[in-house]
């Protein structure tokens, strides 16, 4: 399943570069930018007293070992969204906008139009990568 970075400030993740114990661990923080997308890979690694690291493939180009806690925090803060969720949100917003047009509710229409524009802009950024 693909996930998208939806926070305009991006997402700070902790990447593993070397080590199998807490004492010899080499990690580095890295930013994923707004509109970057990733797929969770098939390799996992557990380091005692640190936690799980999982592979992610960013924009179908770069594979990183990422601390699972970084991804979990992003999901909880809604900085990371499943790709499917964005498409569902666009469909719902389109339906609601059509209903508001038929009812001629100008005020609510402009509120939803702003949300729709934001979600559509995020998808445009993803498609341009």
N, C-alpha and C positions, 0 to 999 in steps of 0.2 A: 504494500500500500504506500502511495506517495503522500508526503506531507509538505506543506508550504510554510515558509516564514512569513507571517502576516503582520508582524510588528514593524513599524516604519523605522525603528531604531535598530532592527536586526535582533540576533540572538547570540549571546556569548556561550560557547560550548567549550568543554575541557576535553582535549584530545590526548590520547596515549601514543607515545612514539617508541618507547622502549621500557622494558622491565616486566618482571613477573612477581616481584615482592614490593611491599611498600617502601622498603629501604632503597631500592635501586630504580624507582619509578621515574621516568622522564615524561612529563606532560607539558602541554602548552595551551593557553587559552586562545581561541580563534573565534572570529565573528562570522556568522552566516548573515548575509544581507537580505533586506526586504525583497521578497519575490524569489529567493533561492528555494529550490525544492530538493527533497531527498527521499531516498528509498532505504528502508532498513535492510541491511545485508544478512548474510547467513552465518557470519562468524561472531562468536561471543567469547569473552574472557572474564574470569572472575579473579580479582586480586583481594586477598584477605585484608580486612580492615580498611579497604578503600571502596570496594563494590564492583558492580558489573560495568564492563565496557562492551559496546556493540559496534559493528561496522555500519556505516551509512555511506551511501553513494550520493554525492552532492552534484546536482545538475547533470547526471549521467557522465561525469568526467572524473571526479576526485573521490577516492575512497579514504575514509577516516575512521579510526577507532575512537569512539566518543563515550564519555562517561554517561551512563544511562540516566543518572540524576539530572544532568543538563537538559536532556530531552524531556524528561518528566516535568521539570519546572516550566519549560516552554509551553508544554501542553496545558498545564494547570493555569498558566497566566494567559492562555489563548494567543500566545505569540507564535505557536505552531498549530496549524489546522490541517486535518486530512483533506486531500484534494477533493474528495467526494462531497465533503461538507460545504465547500465553496460552491460547487455546482448546484447542490440542493438549495442553498441560500439564494442563489441567483434565480432559480426557478420560482421559489416562493415569492421573492420580491417582484418579479415580473407579473405574477398572478395578482398580487396585491395592488400593484400599480395600475393594472388593467381595470380592476374593480373600482379603484378610486377615480379613475378617468370616467368610467360609466356613471358613477354617482356624482361626479363633478365636485369632489372634495379637494379643493386647491391646496389648502394648508397641509393636510396629511400627505398629499401627493408629493409636495416638495421635500418634506421630511424623508420619506422613503426613497425619493429619487437620489438624494445625497448618499444614502447608504448603498443604494444600487450602484451608483457611480464609483464608490470606493471599492466595492467588491469586484466590479468589472475592471477597474484600473489594476488591481492586483493580478487578475488573470491575464491582462495584457502584458504586464511585466514578466510573468512566468512564460508566456508564449514567445516573448522576444528573446529569451535566453537559449 
